[in-house]
């Protein structure tokens, strides 16, 4: 996972408070869990960018979009079970969903207290953001992982730096001029080979945001290790924690298994926010209710594995150890895959950028 470096405020900021809330485990860990108050919704696993540190750029799943009726059913069930917050993002870019504002409106009308999202900002025009705010959007976070155009092209894979700057400026000016109740946040992933850009980044962007968090690029559940085999390049210059292996004794249960729903674009419940390939799906909400799925046999088995520290064979094991491990999907689910031709093209583009930033492994 990514590790926070610091925020841009002297006092405790939003991200510090949020980090503690997200990491908090129940007082008593049991396989049968209380329904959470928070959900991350994968409106789509598609993205208009191809960030060098993100598994999305090397993803086997074909882009899918969450049907509005499936979403509405989930929200209504979840609210009846105590849901209070929804994040409309997970593995993809929410603004790729053209009627994003409809999803926000459904959540607010159902009684969700807070709706937030994360975006790279390239598609977040003022007009679209205004529609989202009118529908009830409470907070949006920009993911801007560079402080100049050249580094942005390398990290994000697209020449959208000026477009993002223009969108951000327009949204900020509109918000402040009209006293709009919209929280604006920012995250920046630090790439070791690019260097420590925190000071330059903060000088450029801090005036726009209520808080900024800087994180080092993590291995995303250890999935970065797969790049060694697939691209024949070393990820050491991209992922800051690639050599930071953990011991079995240091492993603690992951709070996400207890404190958050993760709804995929296919209508599945997954245990993790970086489960790009559906390796930790435990429920198909097309076949069972949310109340049943949250505590079904697969969910309880996974929680018991975390409680006992016996995660071998699961993606969680690789994530916790931060070391390449063999793993299998928790359950078998239907998913649409990209053609090998498309995957080869995407791998080639990703490798070209990684070679610029790092040295390839000699073979």
C-alpha positions in Angstrom: 0.0 0.0 0.0 1.1 3.7 -0.2 2.5 5.3 2.9 1.7 8.9 3.9 4.6 11.2 4.3 2.9 14.4 5.6 0.2 16.9 5.0 0.5 20.6 4.2 -0.8 21.9 7.5 0.9 22.4 10.9 -2.2 21.2 12.7 -3.6 17.8 12.2 -5.2 17.8 8.8 -8.0 15.9 7.0 -5.7 13.1 5.8 -4.2 12.4 9.2 -7.6 12.1 10.8 -8.9 10.0 8.0 -5.9 7.7 8.1 -6.7 6.8 11.7 -10.4 6.2 11.0 -9.7 3.9 8.0 -7.0 1.9 9.9 -9.1 1.4 13.0 -10.0 -2.2 13.7 -13.1 -3.4 15.7 -12.4 -3.9 19.4 -13.2 -7.5 19.1 -12.2 -9.2 15.8 -14.7 -11.8 14.7 -15.5 -13.5 11.5 -19.0 -12.2 11.6 -18.7 -8.4 11.2 -21.0 -5.5 11.7 -22.0 -3.7 8.6 -19.7 -0.8 7.8 -20.6 2.9 7.5 -18.3 3.5 4.5 -18.2 2.1 1.0 -16.0 2.6 -2.1 -17.8 2.2 -5.3 -16.0 1.2 -8.5 -18.2 3.1 -11.0 -15.7 1.9 -13.6 -12.3 0.2 -13.6 -11.4 2.1 -16.8 -9.1 5.1 -16.6 -8.2 7.9 -19.1 -4.6 7.9 -17.7 -2.0 5.2 -17.3 0.0 6.2 -14.2 3.3 4.5 -14.0 2.8 3.4 -10.4 -0.8 2.1 -10.8 -1.9 -1.5 -11.4 -4.6 0.0 -13.6 -2.0 0.6 -16.3 -1.2 -3.2 -16.4 -4.7 -4.5 -15.8 -6.2 -7.6 -17.4 -9.8 -6.7 -16.9 -11.7 -5.0 -19.7 -13.3 -1.7 -18.7 -16.7 -2.2 -17.2 -19.3 0.3 -15.9 -21.5 -0.2 -12.9 -25.2 -0.3 -14.0 -27.3 2.4 -12.3 -29.9 -0.1 -11.1 -27.3 -2.3 -9.5 -25.8 0.8 -7.8 -29.2 2.0 -6.6 -30.0 -1.5 -5.1 -26.7 -1.5 -3.3 -27.1 2.0 -1.9 -30.7 1.4 -0.7 -29.7 -1.9 1.0 -26.5 -0.4 2.5 -28.2 2.7 3.9 -30.8 0.4 5.6 -27.9 -1.4 7.2 -26.2 1.8 8.5 -24.1 3.2 5.6 -23.2 6.9 6.0 -20.4 7.6 3.5 -19.8 6.7 -0.2 -16.6 7.2 -2.2 -17.3 7.0 -5.9 -14.0 5.7 -7.0 -11.8 2.7 -6.5 -9.6 1.3 -9.4 -10.7 3.7 -12.2 -11.6 7.3 -13.0 -15.1 8.3 -11.9 -15.5 11.1 -14.5 -15.4 8.5 -17.2 -19.0 7.8 -16.1 -20.9 10.4 -18.1 -23.9 10.6 -15.8 -21.8 10.7 -12.6 -24.1 13.2 -11.1 -27.0 10.7 -11.2 -25.0 8.3 -9.0 -24.3 11.1 -6.5 -28.0 12.2 -6.5 -29.2 8.6 -5.8 -26.8 8.3 -2.8 -27.9 11.6 -1.3 -31.6 11.0 -1.8 -31.2 7.6 -0.1 -29.8 9.3 3.0 -26.0 9.0 2.5 -24.5 11.7 4.7 -21.2 12.2 2.7 -20.3 11.5 -0.9 -16.8 12.0 -2.1 -14.5 11.0 -5.0 -11.0 11.0 -6.3 -10.1 12.1 -9.9 -7.0 12.8 -11.9 -8.9 16.0 -12.9 -8.5 15.8 -16.7 -12.2 15.2 -17.3 -13.4 17.2 -14.3 -14.5 20.3 -16.1 -16.2 23.1 -14.2 -19.5 22.3 -15.9 -19.4 18.6 -14.8 -18.3 19.4 -11.3 -21.1 21.9 -10.9 -23.6 19.2 -11.9 -22.0 16.9 -9.3 -22.2 19.5 -6.6 -25.8 20.3 -7.5 -26.5 16.6 -7.0 -24.9 16.6 -3.6 -21.1 16.0 -3.9 -19.4 16.9 -0.7 -15.7 16.4 -1.4 -13.4 15.8 -4.3 -9.7 14.9 -4.3 -7.4 15.5 -7.2 -4.6 13.0 -7.8 -1.8 15.1 -9.2 1.4 13.2 -9.2 3.9 15.7 -10.6 4.8 19.3 -10.3 5.6 20.1 -14.0 4.5 19.1 -17.4 7.5 16.9 -18.3 7.2 14.8 -15.1 3.5 14.7 -15.5 3.7 13.1 -18.9 6.1 10.5 -17.6 4.1 9.6 -14.5 0.5 9.9 -15.8 1.2 8.8 -19.4 -0.8 11.6 -20.9 -0.1 15.3 -21.7 -2.9 16.7 -19.6 -1.0 18.8 -17.1 -2.3 22.2 -18.4 -5.8 20.8 -18.8 -5.9 19.7 -15.1 -4.5 23.1 -14.0 -7.2 24.9 -16.0 -10.0 22.7 -14.5 -8.6 23.1 -11.0 -8.3 26.8 -11.3 -11.9 27.2 -12.6 -13.3 24.9 -9.9 -11.4 26.7 -7.1 -12.4 30.2 -8.4 -16.1 29.1 -8.7 -16.1 27.5 -5.3 -14.6 30.5 -3.5 -16.5 33.2 -5.4 -19.9 31.6 -4.7 -19.0 30.2 -1.2 -19.8 26.6 -2.4 -19.6 24.0 0.3 -17.2 21.7 -1.5 -14.1 20.3 0.1 -11.1 20.3 -2.3 -8.2 17.9 -1.5 -5.1 16.6 -3.3 -2.9 13.6 -3.2 0.5 13.3 -4.8 2.4 10.0 -5.2 6.1 10.4 -5.0 8.2 8.4 -7.5 11.8 7.8 -6.3 13.3 8.2 -9.8 11.5 11.5 -10.3 12.8 12.8 -7.0 11.3 14.5 -4.0 9.0 17.0 -5.5 7.0 17.8 -2.4 8.3 21.4 -1.9 7.8 22.3 -5.6 4.4 20.6 -5.7 3.2 22.3 -2.5 4.3 25.7 -3.8 2.3 25.2 -7.0 -0.9 23.6 -5.6 -1.4 24.4 -1.9 -3.4 27.5 -2.5 -6.1 25.5 -4.3 -6.6 22.8 -1.6 -7.9 22.4 1.9 -5.2 19.7 2.5 -2.6 17.8 0.5 -1.1 14.4 1.3 2.2 13.2 -0.1 2.7 9.4 -0.3 5.5 7.2 -1.6 4.5 4.8 -4.4 3.7 1.5 -2.8 3.6 -1.9 -4.4 -0.2 -2.1 -4.5 -0.7 -5.4 -2.7 2.6 -6.6 -4.1 1.2 -6.5 -7.6 4.2 -4.3 -8.7 6.4 -7.4 -8.4 4.5 -8.9 -11.4 6.1 -6.1 -13.6 9.4 -7.8 -13.3 8.1 -10.9 -15.0 5.7 -9.2 -17.4 7.8 -6.2 -18.6 11.3 -7.4 -17.8 12.1 -4.2 -16.0 12.9 -3.5 -12.4 10.3 -1.5 -10.5 12.8 -0.3 -8.0 12.9 3.3 -9.4 9.1 3.6 -9.3 7.9 1.9 -6.1 9.5 3.3 -2.9 8.8 0.3 -0.7 9.8 -2.5 -3.1 12.6 -3.7 -0.8 10.7 -3.3 2.5 9.7 -6.9 3.1 7.7 -7.6 6.3 7.9 -10.6 8.6 5.1 -13.0 9.4 5.3 -11.8 13.0 4.7 -8.2 12.0 1.5 -8.9 10.0 -1.7 -7.5 11.5 -5.3 -8.0 10.3 -6.3 -5.6 7.5 -9.0 -3.2 8.7 -10.6 -3.0 5.2 -12.0 -6.6 5.7 -14.1 -5.2 8.5 -14.8 -1.5 8.0 -15.6 -0.9 4.3 -17.6 -2.3 1.4 -15.9 -2.4 -2.0 -18.4 -2.7 -4.8 -17.0 -3.6 -8.2 -18.4 -2.5 -11.6 -19.7 -6.0 -12.1 -21.7 -5.9 -8.9 -19.4 -7.9 -6.8 -18.2 -7.3 -3.2 -14.4 -7.4 -3.0 -12.3 -7.2 0.2 -9.7 -4.7 -1.1 -9.6 -1.3 -2.8 -6.7 -2.4 -5.1 -8.2 -5.6 -6.2 -7.9 -4.8 -9.9 -8.2 -8.4 -11.1 -11.1 -9.5 -8.8 -8.9 -11.8 -6.8 -10.6 -11.0 -3.5 -14.3 -11.1 -4.4 -16.4 -12.8 -1.8 -19.9 -12.1 -2.9 -21.9 -11.6 -6.1 -24.7 -9.1 -5.2 -26.5 -10.1 -8.4 -27.2 -13.4 -6.7 -27.5 -12.6 -3.0 -28.5 -9.6 -0.8 -25.9 -7.3 0.8 -26.9 -8.5 4.2 -26.2 -12.1 3.2 -23.0 -11.3 1.2 -21.3 -9.2 3.8 -21.1 -12.2 6.2 -21.3 -15.2 3.8 -19.0 -18.2 4.2 -16.3 -16.6 1.9 -16.2 -13.4 3.9 -16.0 -15.2 7.2 -13.2 -17.5 5.9 -11.2 -14.4 4.7 -11.7 -12.6 8.1 -10.6 -15.7 10.0 -7.5 -15.9 7.8 -6.6 -12.4 8.8 -7.3 -13.1 12.5 -5.2 -16.2 12.4 -2.5 -14.7 10.2 -2.9 -17.7 7.9 -3.1 -15.8 4.5 -1.1 -18.2 2.3 -2.5 -18.5 -1.1 -4.3 -15.2 -1.0 -3.4 -11.8 -2.5 -3.5 -10.5 1.1 -0.4 -12.6 1.8 1.7 -10.9 -0.9 0.3 -7.5 0.3 1.1 -8.0 3.9 4.6 -9.5 3.4 5.3 -7.0 0.5 7.0 -9.9 -1.2 6.2 -11.9 -4.4 4.0 -14.8 -3.4 1.9 -17.3 -5.2 -1.9 -16.7 -4.8 -5.2 -17.8 -6.3 -8.5 -15.9 -6.4 -10.6 -16.2 -3.3 -13.6 -17.2 -5.5 -14.2 -17.8 -9.2 -16.2 -15.0 -10.8 -17.1 -14.0 -14.3 -15.1 -11.1 -15.8 -14.3 -9.8 -19.2 -10.7 -9.7 -20.2 -8.8 -7.5 -22.6 -7.3 -9.2 -25.7 -3.7 -10.1 -25.7 -3.1 -7.6 -28.5 -4.4 -4.7 -26.4 -2.5 -5.9 -23.3 0.8 -6.2 -25.3 0.3 -2.6 -26.6 -0.4 -1.3 -23.1 2.6 -3.2 -21.6 4.8 -1.8 -24.3 3.7 1.8 -23.6 4.2 1.3 -19.9 7.6 -0.3 -20.3 8.8 2.6 -22.5 8.0 5.0 -19.8 9.5 2.9 -17.0 12.7 2.5 -19.0 13.0 6.3 -19.1 12.8 6.4 -15.3 14.7 3.2 -14.4 17.2 0.8 -15.7 16.0 -2.5 -17.2 17.0 -5.8 -15.6 19.8 -7.4 -17.7 18.8 -10.7 -19.2 
